[in-house]
Amino acid sequence: MLLSALAYQATVHPAFRVVRVSLIDGDRRPTGHLVRVTLPDLSALRQSVPILTGRLANGHTRSQRARVLLGDVRRAAVHLTPGGSGDFALVLSEGTARAVTGGSGGQHVVAVAGDSDDWRLISLDVSNAYAALGRVVAVVPAQVPADAPALPAAWALLVVLGAMAMVFGAAFNTARLRRPHQVAAGVVAVALTLAVLLPLAWDRRALATPSIFWSAIGLLFAPAILAVALKGLAWAAALAAAATRLWRRHPVTCERGGVLLGLVAMAVAQPLFEVLRASPEFFVARNTSATSAVAAAATIGLVLPLSLLAVERLLRRVAPAAATIFFLTVVTVLVAVMVHPWMRRRDIADPWVMAGLAVGAGALVAVVTWRAVAMRQFLAALAPAALVVPVLFFAGADVRGSLVPSSSRMPTPPLQTTPPIVLVVFDEFPLHSLLGADDQIDAVRYPHFAALAREASWFRETTSVSSQTVWAVPAIASGRYPVAPNAVPTLRYYPQNLFTLLADRYQMDVFGRFLQLCPEDTCRRDLEGPGDGPLSLLADLGVVWLHIVLPAPLTDQLPPVVGDWMGFARAGVWRNVDGRRVRNGRRSEFDRFLGTMNASPARLYFLHSLLPHMPFEYVPSERRYDAPDYQGRDENGAGLFQRVSAAYADALHQRHLLQVGFVDSLVGRLVARLRELGIYDQALVVVTADHGASYREGVPRRAARAQNLADIVRVPLFIKRPGQRTGAVVDGIAESVDILPTIADVLGMHLPFQVDGRSLVGDGLPVRASRTFIDRSLKRAARRDVTNWRPSSEVSLARRISRFGVGSYDAVYAVPGTVDLLGRVAAELPRRAGTLRVELGSSEVRADLEASDTLPLYVRGRVLGRVAQPFAVVVNGRIVATTMSYVEKGLSVLTTMIPERALRAGRNEVSIVVVDRTGGTTTLVSTLQ
């Protein structure tokens, strides 16, 4: 039966998978009483019965009628009441279905004609018949006109299945057939159905739904199923009796165990699962297996409370009073962390006041639990939540779709050439960071990007279609705008993408996040990141939970849980390489990526690197430093940068630009590796970014506004074609969805599916009147036409250049007007004593310039008093950086980076002075430290 069922699942069930293709984005208004919609490629519906569905809305004060026509489909009339709406659904005839699903060429247009222009076409979809019918049980006829009766074969199939079920069910109830014979007979019956009856019906395109099949199986094996059910009831009764005996024998243990199971489920598992349910991409980005997720849920919901119970039981053996105190303390904490998030969401008081109220509520419940049997019984009755909460979580469609493996394979179209392909997608990388005043790449500061531009085509006006990685990366891989609701980056939602397209002809190495876009049996995935494994998953979930339940002042001290989807707890941050311990960070990932490359043809190397994305921790020399991570920070009740000073934004912008320098060095290493292997000339190399970010005060970092739009949408795009040796700067509208069709064009391949992007080679840039940007959440997508982003771009670039200059990195380490102070001996400048106090963590730092993985390059101090003058950082007697103080979380602070050349091996003296340039002279004012 199992083999037969699997065969059925593989051959029949896919026809009933819900496939729906949306044909319009937003409302369409008629022109001359008419709306025309050109159909895209609908090959996904080729093996099913397509149905055209739509909805119209009447904006008139009187009734209207509208008519729908597609090919040889009969006209459908839709009656629209005043201010109302109307739906239509048309099963496509054989000829039309074959035409629109790829059976014949040509353009196909849906025409909707109304009585006036005062109506709208709200939605227009094509779906397979089963999806359109939406029934649990349905029989779908096909290859016939829409108004023809159902095929007799479909009904015959139902009759035969029902008759077989009754015959075998009656036979099973006789004493002549033992259980092995029952199973054998059932297998024969199912195999006969699959091998003979279903193929006959399939040839005539008549299919019963999976519900009918499994109902028939249930009838065939009804006696065996009934016997198992009765045995299960007997086992359940025996288990209940054993539980009753156990409760009577150990009432305190069972009662307290029930309380802990229920409270842990409600206070730990439920809030954590609620957050994860809203972000199903969490599991996808980590490449979490269903086994790891279930193990983590079991640990949280069962192992944690049972471990607490074990501690309580051990204490009770030694000191019963201590066990009671421990139990009541745990109850207090669990109730407090269950109540506190509710208070935080409503912001009912000061954070510490809310925390105190939550603890008070927990203590009150604990006291009542200690004194009242009814409360203990009530809390113990919550014990089933330990199973109900995780079951409901994993039963959710979004979560299940993120964890259940999916696969999609399509035949690779003919290729004219199979060069090595290198596709590197950097994260949160605004193009403005690379540019100089002439809109060219700053070749002094970023020499490797400039060198790549001299040998590749640089599409200077490229824009991203989303500000969120979870949708921007799939748009690059699929060539489609990310408008499908509830989509997460898996093959289930993006079955047609770069990886599935090349699966038959290319070997593939994929690194980074969203590895499930690539079929597991095709791609060699990098799984050595810091978030891999059940223990790392549990550690990161623990950090997420602490962010949910702790007061805001304490969550500021926790590792952030935004930006990346793993490594919050820094679990697995080290790994062994050739017997030595190395940091398993983003630099290590790039090393592994380069290490997979070889001289073989027909290989795809894909990397989605979380660089130069926060956290900022690298400098251009590829050395690392420790500094606070500002991801997820808010200031003055708003998101990062929205209500801060220019100096605050500049402090992070400085670190971003230095990390961009690190990315520049990685690009140089990539090109050097390809040259070393001898494949650079024949390789197709694509270097781009998923989206940008803004580092300007007064606007959000990633939410697109008119002021910061260019920072977010303008991204680098360099494409070096095989054999290309001369670079070109290409101006014109290009989008990230153009990358896939460009790769296909270079390979001489005709894409077998519809894309929104267009090739950037051949006949020239696509002709677009505007750029498309998708504002979206998991459930909603809104398409925006971006037409006038140039003013925002000019202002942003001018601000960055005025603050950080161009050319060498000197201006990055100094505020405007103080670059001339860098490198000067502080003792040679006029100096006077001051009264301002600056608190540094230490007045000296130690640097191991040779062996240490991390250098002390970040300086931070608290200023006891607020001044508007710049500060200078003096290291070993020389001025190495200047900065301005700013207010952060109500405190006046100064922060800056210092260059590596300022350090010497061993002990380094650090001091802060105020720079006074009044009267045309420079005076250093000492501070109290």
N, C-alpha and C positions, 0 to 999 in steps of 0.2 A: 504493500500500500504506500509506503514511504517513497519508493522509487517512482511509482505511478503519479503520486501527488507532486513530486519534484518535476517530473516531465510535464505535467499539466501547468505548473507554475511557469515553466520556461517557455512553453509553446502557446498557451492560451491566455493566461492571466495578463501578459503585457498589453493585450489589446484593450483591456479595461482600465489601464492606467489613465488617470485624469490628465489630459493634455489640452491646454487652453492657450491660444495665442491672441494677445490683445492687438487690435489693428489700429487703434488711435490712442493718442495721449491727450487727455483733456477734451473739452467739448468742441464739436465742429458745427459752425453755423452755416446755413445755406447761402448760396449766391445764385440769384435767379431761380429761387425755389428748390435748388438742387445741391446735394452733397455727393461728391465722388471720392471714393477711397480706393487707391491702388493696392492690391494685395501683395504682401511680401512673399518670400519663400516659405511654403507651408509643408515642407518635406517631413516634418515631425509627425504629420497626420496621415502619411502616405498609407499606412497599414490599417487605417481605421475608417469609420464612416464620419465624414465631417458634417457639422451642423453650424450654420451661420446664425448667431444670436446678436441682438442689439436692443438698445433702449432709446426712445425719443422723448423729449420733454416739450410741452406746448407752452409758449410764452404769450399766447393770444387769449383774449377774453371770450373767444368763441371756439367751438369745436373745429378740429381740422382732421384731414386724412393724409396719410403719407403712404407711398408705395415703394417697395424694395425690389430691385432686380439685379441678378448676377448671372451672366451667361444665359443658359437655357433653363434656369430656375424659374418656376412660375412666380408671377407677381404676388407679393404679400402686401395686404392692406392693413395699416395700423390706424386705429381710431384714437384720436387724442382729445380728451375732454378739456374744457377751459382750465388752464393752469396745471393740468395733470400730465401724466406720462403714459407711455405705452411700450410694450415689449413685442418682439417678434422672434421666431425661431424657425429656420428653414433647413430641412435635411437636403443636402446637395445631391443632385441626380448623378448617375454614373459618369456621364461625360464631364460635367462640371467638376465633380470630385477629382477625377483623374487629371484634369487640367490644372486646378489650383494647387494640387499637392505634388506637382512636379512631373506628371505623366506626359505632359505636352508643353510646348513652349508658349511664349507670348505673354503680354501683360493682361491682367484681369482686374476689372473695376467693379466695385459695388456701387450702385447708384441708388440714392434715396431721394425721392421727389415729394414735396409737400404742396399744400395749397397756398402758402405764403412763405416769407422769409422769417417769420416770427416763431421759429422752433429750433431745437438743437438736437444733434445726435450726441448723446451722452456717452454711450459705449458701443463698441462693435468688436465682437470676438468670433473666432472660429475655434471650435473644440471638437473632440471626438464625441460620438453619439452618447456613449455611456456617461461621460462627464456632463453633457448637456441634459441628459435625462435625470441624472441624480437619483436614480432609484437603487434600492438594495438588490432587487431582482429585475432584470430586463433582458429582452431578446432583441438583438440589433440586426435588422435586415440591411443589405447593401447591394450595390450593383443593380439597382432598380430605380425607377422614377420615385420621387418623394411621396407621391400619393398612391403607390401600389400597396396591395395588402402584404402582410408578413409572409415570408416563405414557409411553405408547409414543412420543409425540413427542420426548421427551428422547433416547431411544435412537436414534430415527430421525435426529435431528440429528447424533449422533456418527457414525452410519454414513455419512451424506451427506458430512460433512466429511472422514472418512477416505477415502471413495471419490474425492472431488474431489482430495484430496492425492495419491493414487496415480495418477490419470489425468494430472494436470498434471505430476507428477513424472516420469512416463514420457515425456510429450510433451517436456519440457524436455531430456531426455537424447538426443533425436533430433537429427540435424543439420539438420532442416528449420526449426527455430525459432532465430533469433538472439537474442542477449541482450535487445535492446529489446523483442522480441516476448514473451520470457519475462516481463519486468517487466510489460508490458501485460496479459498473460494472468493473471498473479498479481493485479493490481489488479482486473481484471474478476471473478475468482473471489471475492476477498474482498468486493468491493462487492455481488456477487450474494448472498453469504451473509448479509451484514448487512441488505441491503434486503429480502430475501424470506424466508429461512429463519428467522433469529433473531426478527423481529417475529411470525411465526406461532407460534413456540414461546413467545415472551414473552406473547402473549395467553392462552396456556394455562398461564402461570406455570411453565414448565420452562426452566431455564437451565443451560448448561454453564459450568464455571468458566473463568476467564481462562487457566489452564494449558492447557486443551484448545484454545482458540483459538490461542494462540501456538504450540502444538505443530503444529497444522494449517498455520499459516503457515510454520513451519520446514520441513514436508514439501513444501509447494507450491514453496518456493524452495530445496529441498535442493541442486540442482546449483550454483546461484549461491552459496549459503552455503559449499558445499564448495570452490568455486573461490577464494572470498575467504579461506577458512581455509588452503588450500594456499599462496596468495600471501602470507598473513601469516606462515606458517612459513618461506617463502623469505626474506621480509624479515627475520625474526628471525635466520635463519642468516647472512644478509649482515651484519646488525648485529653479531652475535657475532663474525664474522670481522673486521669493522672494529675492534671493541673490542680484539680480540686483537692486531691490528697496532698500534693506538694504544698498548696496554700495552707491547709490545715496543719501540716507538719512544721512549716516555716512561715508563719503569717507575717512576721515583721519583715523578713527578707523579701517576700513576694510583694508585699504592699509597697515597700520603699522602691523595689525594682520597678514596679509599675509606674510610680510617680516619676522616677528618673527617666524612664523610657519616654513617657508622654511629654515631660517638660523639655528634655533635650530635643525632641522632635519639633516642638513649637518654638523654642527659643534659639536653637542653633540651626537645625535643618531647614525649617520653613522660611525664615528670612533669607538664608543663603540661597536656597533654591528659587525663591521669588526673584532675586537679582539675576541669577543665571538664566532663568526662563525668559527674561527680557533681553538677554544678550547671548543667544545660542551660538553666535560666532566664537564665543570663548573656547568651546570644545574644538571647533573646526580649526581655529588658528593654532592651537596647541597640538593638533593631530591626535587628540585624545581618543583612545579606543573605548568601545562600549564596556569592555571588561574593566578597564581602569576607572571609568566613571561609576560603574556599579559598585566596585570595590570601595571607592571613596565614599559613596553614599552609605554603604553598609558600615563602614568605619565610623562615620558621623552618627548614624541613627541607631546602631546596635553596639558596636565595640565601645564607644565612648560612655554611654550610660551604664553598660555592664561593667566596665572598668571602675567607674565611680562606685557602683554597687559592691564590687569586690573589695575596694578600699574600706568601704563602710563595714562590710562583713568582718574583715580582719581587725578593724578597730573595735568592733563589738566583742570580739573574743578577748581582747585585752582590757578595754575600758568602755563599757556600754555608754557611759555619759559622753565620752569623747566622740563615739560613733554618732550619737544623737546630735551633738553640736556640729559635727562635720556634715551630716545629712541636711540639717536645717540651714547651714551656711550655703550649701550647694543649691538648695531650693531658693534661698534669698537671691543668689547671683543669677540663677536662671530666670526667675520672674523679673528681676531688674532689667536684664538684657532683653527680655521680651517686651517690656513696657517702654523702655527708653527710646527705641527707634520710632515708636508711635508718637512720642513727645517731640522728637527731633523733627519729624515731618511737619508737625503743626507749629513748631517754633514758639512754644507757649511761654518760655522764660529764658533766662541766662543759661548757657550750657551747663555750668556747674550746678545751678539750681535744679535743672531738669535731671541731672545725674543723681542729685540727692533725693529728689522725689521718687525716682525709679528705685533706688535702693530702699527707701522707706516703704514703698509698695511691696517690694520683695520681702522685707523683714516682717511686714504685717501678714502677708500670706504664710510665711514660715511659722509665725507664732500661732496663727489659726490652725495650720496643719498639725502643729505639735499638740494642740489642746482639743481639736475637734475631729472626731472620727469621720463625720460627714465630709469634711474637706479632704481628708486623706483618701476616702473612697472616690470622691470626685476626681482628684488628680490621678489616682490609679486608673480610673476609667479612661484617661487619655492615652493609655499605653498603646492601643492599636494605631495611634498616629505614627508610631515608629515605622510601621509598614505602609500606612495610607499615604503619608507625605511623599516618600520617594517614589511610590508607584504612580501617583498622580503627576509627579514631576517628569518621570521618564515616559509617561503616556502622552504627554503634550506633543503635538505634531512638530513644532519647531525644534524641540530638544531631540525628539526621536530622529528627525531628519538630519540633525547634526552628528548623530552618533552611529546610526545604522549605515554600514558601508554601502556605497552605490557605485555602479560602474556604467560606463558608456563607451562603446567602441563603434567607430564608423570606418568603412573602407577609406584608406588614404587615396585621394585622387592622384592621377599621374603627375609626377614631378619631372621637370626638365633637368634639375640639378639638385644635389644634396650636400651643400656646403655645411661646415660646422656653424652652429648658431649659438651666439652668446647673447643672452638677454638679461640685463641687470636693471632692476627696478629699485631705486633708492626711495627712502620714505621721508616725507615732510621736508622737501627740498625745493625752496622757491628759487626760480631762475635769477631773481634780483641779487642773490648772494654771490653770483659769479660775475656780475657785470661791472664794467667801468663806466666812466662818464660818457663814452662814445657808444654805449649799447653793445660794446664788444666784450669778450671774456677778458678779465684781468689776468693777463699772461704772466705777470710777475708773481702775483699771489697764488694763482692756480695754474701752474705751468702744464700739468698733465691734461686738464680739460682743454686748454688752448691747443696743445699738441694734437689731441684727438680731433678737435674742430678743423685743424689744418689738413686732415686726411679723411674726414667724414663729412656727411651732410648735416649741418646744424640747422634744425627747424626752429628758428628763433621765436616764432609766434605760437608755439604749441601751448595748449591749455588742457588741464585735467577736466574730467566731467563730474568729479565728486571730491569733496573735502575729507572723506572718510575712507580709510584703507580698505575696510571690509567691502566696499562697493567699487572703489577705484581700481584695485588690482584685478578683480574679475572682469571689469570693463576692458582693461588692457589685454587680458588673456582671451576674451570672447569676441572683442570688437563690437559689443552691444552696449547701449546705454543701460545702466542699472536701474530699471524701473519696475521690475517684477516684485510684487509685495512678498514679504516674509522670506526673501531669498538670502541664503547664506552661502559662502564660497565652497560649495561642494559640487560634485558631478550631478547630484540630484537636481540642482537648480541651474547649473551651467554645463549641460551635457555636451555642448558643441563649443570647443575651445581649442587653443593652440596645441595642447597636449593630446587630446583625443584625435585631433586632425592629423598629427604626425606619428601616431602610435605605431602604425604598421611599418614605417620606414626609418624611424629615428630611435636611437638609444637616448635616454634622457636622464639627467641628473638635476634634481630640483632641491633648492635650499630656501629656507625662510619659513614664512607662515602660509597657511591656506594650501598645504600640500595635497589636500584631497581634491583639488581641481585636476590632478593628474592621476590616472588609473594606477592602482597599487601594483597590478601585475605588469605594468609598463615602465614606470618610473622608479629610479633608484632615489629614494628620498633621504634627506639628511635628518637623522633623528637624534643627533648628539647635542642638541641645544639644552640650555639650563632648565627648561621646563618639562623635559621628557621623564616619564615614569610616575607611578602612583604616589610615591612619597612626595615628590615635588608638587604634584597636583594637590595633595592634602595640605602641604605647607602653604601654597598660594591661596587655597580656599580659606585657610585660617586667617590670612591677612585680609582677604575680602570681608570675612565675617567681622573682624575687628573694626574695619571701616564702617560697618553697618551699625554696630552696637555701642561703640565707645563715644564719649563726648567729643565735640569738634576740636578742643585744644589738644586732645590726645591723638586724634587721627592725623593731625598735622605732623606728628613725630613718626608716623608709620611710613613704610615704603609706599609709594603711589601705586594705584592699580589701574592706571590708564596708559594709553600709548601702546605698550606691548600687552600681550595676553598671558605672559608667563614670567617666571623669575621674580615675582613680587617679594618672596621670602629669601631670595638669593640662594635658593637650594640648587645644588649642582653647579655652583659658579666656578668650580675647579674641575679639571679633568687631567688624566695622565696621557702624556704624549712621549713615546720613546723613553719611558721610565722617569720622566720629569713632570712636575706639577705645573700646569699652565692655567691661566684664567680662561674659563669657558664663556667668553663674551662675544661681542659682535666682531671684533678683530679675529678671534679664533674661528668664527663661522666663515669669514672671508678666506682664511688660510685653508680651511677644509674645502671650500669651493674651488680654489685654484688647484688644490691637490688632486681633484678628480679629473682634471683636464688631461687629454692625451692627443695624439696626432691622428686619431681615427676619424674618418669622414662620417657623415650622417649622424652627428651627435648634437644634442641640444643641451646647453648648460644654462640653467635658469636660477637666478638668485633674486629674492625679494629681501633686501637688506634694510634693517631698521636703523639706518644711518642716512642723514645726520640728525635723525629724530632724537628728542629727549629720551633718556637723560644725557646731559652733556658731560663727557668724561674723557675725550681724546683731544690731542693737539696735533698740528700738522706732521710732527716727527713720528707719529704713531705711538707716542708715550701716553700713559694714562694718568689721571689725577682723580682724587676724591673730592666731591662737592655735593651740596644738596640737589635733589631732583625736584623740579617745580611742576611736574606733571600733575594735573588735578588741583593745583593750588587755587585758592580764591583770595581776594584781597578786597576789604571794605564791602563785603557782601556781594561781590561780583566775580566773574571768571578772570583768569589771569590776563593782565594788561588793561582791563576795561576801566579800572579806577585807580590807576597808579601814575606816578610821575615818569617823566622821560628818562631819568637816571635809573629807575627800576627796570624799565624795558631795555635800556642800553646794557645793563649788567648781564642780562640773559642773551641779548643779541651778540655781545662780544663772544660769549662762549659758543654760540651757534656758529659764528664765522670761523672760529678756530677749529670746530669739528668739521666744517665744510672743507677746511684745509686737509684734515685727515682723510676725508673722502677723496679729495684730489690725489693724495698719495696712493690710495687703493686703486684708483683708475690707472695710475701709472704702473702699478704692479700687475694689473690685469693685462694691459697691452704688452708689457715685458714678458709675461708668461706665454702669451699667444705667439710672440715673436720667437721665444725660446723653443717652442714646440714646432715652429715652422709653419703655422697655420694662420697667422694673422692676415696675410694677403688674401687667402681664399675664404676667410670666415665672414659671416654676416654678424656684425656686432651692433647691438642696440643698447644704448645707455639712456635711461630716462628716470622719472620719478612719478610716484602715484599722485601726489598733490603737494602744495606748498604750505606755508604758514606765515603769519604776520607777527612782527616784533615791533609794533608801534603802540605807544600809549593811547588809551582811549577807545580801542577797538578790540574785539575778541581775537584770539590767536588763530582759530580755525573756522569759526562761524562766519560765512561770507556776508560782508556788508559792502556798501558802495565804496567806503574809504579803504578797505583792505582787500578788495576783490582780486586785484592783480597779484598781490602777494600769495594768494591761495591758489589761483587758477594757473598762473604762468609757471611752467615746469621745464626743465631741460629735456631735450630730445636730440640725441646724436645717433645717426644710422650710417655705418660704414658698410657698403655693399661689397660682395666678393670682387676682388680686382680693383677696387677704388683706391686711388693714391692721392687724389687731389680733393681738398675739401671745398665746401660751398656753403654759404650762408643763405638759407632759403626763408624768405619772408612771405607770409600769407597764412591764412587760417588753417591750422592743423590741430587735431585733437588726439587724445590718448587712445581713442577707439580706432584710430587709423593704423596703429602698429601691427595688428594681426593681418589685415589685408595687405599691408606693405610687405610683410614677411612672405605671405602667399605669392605675391607678385614677383618677388625676387626669386622664389623657387620655381616660378613658371607654373603655378597651380591655380586652378579655378576653384574657388571656395564653394563647397557643396551646400552651404547654408547661408541664410540671410545675415548680414551684418549692417551696423549703422555707420561704421567707418569706411574710408576709401583709401586706396593705395596712394602713397606719397611719392612713388617713383613712376616712371613711364611717361604718361601724358602731362604730368605736372600736378600741382596741388589741387585738391578737391575745391570745387566752387561752392562756397558757403556765404550766405548773407550775414550770419551771426554765429556765435559759439553757443554750444549747449552745455548747461550746467544743471546737475540734478541735485536738488535739495531733498533729502529724504531721511526717514527713520525706518525701522524694521517694517512697519505696516504701511507706510505712506511714502509716495514719491511724487515730487512736483518738478516739472521741467521748466527751466528758466532760460530765456534767450539773453545772452550776454552780448551787448552791442558796443558800449562805450566804457571800456576799462582803461583806456590810455591815460586819462588824467590821474587816476589812482596809481598807475604804474610810474608815471613821471615823478609824482610827489614822493612815493615810497623810495624810489632809487635815489633821488636827490637827498633825502633825509639820511639814508645809509651812508652815502659818500661824504656828506658834510660831517657826520659823526665819526666814521671809521676810515675815511680816506680810501685811496687806491694804492696799488703798488705794494711795497713791503708791508710787513705786519706791524711796523712801528706805531702807526696811527691806531691800530686796534688796541694797543696797550695804553693809550693816552686819551684824555678828553680833549676836545678841540682847543687849540691855542697853547698846549703844553707839550707838544711832541718834541720841541727843542730841549726839554729838560731830561729826556731819556738818556741814560748812560752817563750823566754828569755826576761828579763826586759831590755829595751833599755838603761836605765840609768846606768846599770852595765857594759856596753861595752864602750871602748874608743870612744871619740866623738870629732869632730872638726867642725868648721863652714865652710860653703860652699857658693858659689855664684849662684848656679843653682836654677832657679825658677820653681816651679811646681804649677800649678793652679788647685786646687780642687774645686768642686762645693761648698763645705762647709767643714770646719775643724772639725765639729761636726755633729753627726747623732743621732737621737732619735729612740729608739727601744721599742716597746710594745711587750715583749716576750710572753705574755699570750693571749691577745685578737686579736692582729693584724693578718690579713691574709698575710701580706707582711712584710718581714724583709729587712733592708738595708745591703745586703751581697755583693753588687757589688761596687767596687771602681774604679773610672776612673779619670784620671787627664791629663792635657796638660803640656808637658815638654817644656819649653822655651830654647831650646838648645838640642843637640843630644849627648848622652853619650852611651858607650858600657858596662857600669857597671850595675849590678842588683840594683833594688830598694827594700826597705823593707817597708811594711805597718805596722805602729805602731798604735795599738788601745788601749787606756787606759793604755799606758805605756809599753805594751808588743808587741813584733814582732809576728804578726799573719800570715803574708804571704810575699813572695818575688816574684818579677816579673821583666821582662825586658821591656824597652820601644821599640816602633816600630813606623813606619811611616804609617799613615792612612789618606787618602785624603790630602796628602801634609803636614800634621801636625804630630809632634812627640807626642805620647800619651803613657800612661801606663794604663793597666787595669788588674784587678785580682779579684778573689772571696776571701772572707774571711770566716772562719768557724763561725758557730753560737756561739760556746763557747766563742768567742772573745767578744761578746756583753753582756752588762748588761742592765737591764731595765732602761729606761730613757735616759739620756744624755751620749753620748760616744765621747771621743776625738780621732780624726784621724789625723795622720801626715805621711809624706813621707820622708824617708832618703835614701841616697845613701850608698850601701854596698861596702866598699873598703877592699879587702883582699890581698893587695900587701904585700910582705915581710913576709908572714906567719902569720900575725895578722889580726884581724877583727876590722875595724874602721867604725863607722857610721858617715856619712857626712851630716850635716843638710842642708836642702833646704829652700829656701825662698817661703813662701806660702801666 
